[in-house]
C-alpha cells in the first residue's frame, strides 16, 4: 500500500506541537508494517517550489490513499481538489489547537 501525507503543520522533531509528533509516529509505525510512505510538508511558504509540487502530484497519482494531516483549508485546498479529481481515497486529520500552533498564519 502507498500512502501520501500532506501536512502544513511541520514534521517532528523540527516543528512544535502534537500534529507533527502524531505524523512522525504514525508514518514511522506504518512504515514498519511495510506501508510505503511519502510526506510533503508545506508549513513554510518558502517550501512552495515547482519541483516539490510536481513531485507531490506524481505521488498523488501513485498513492492508494492521501492523508491530510491538518485542516483541509488554506495551502492544502488545491491538493484536496486534486484528490477529488483523481478519485483518490483520502483522510482528513484535523487536530485541536491548530490555530494556536500556526498563529503565524493568522496575520
Secondary structure, DSSP 4 states (H G I P E B T S, - for coil): -EEEEEESS--TTSS-SHHHHHHHHHHHHHHHTT-EEEEEE--SGGG--HHHHHHHHHHHHH-SEEEE-S-SSGGGHHHHHHHHHTT-EEEE-PPTTHHHHTGGG--
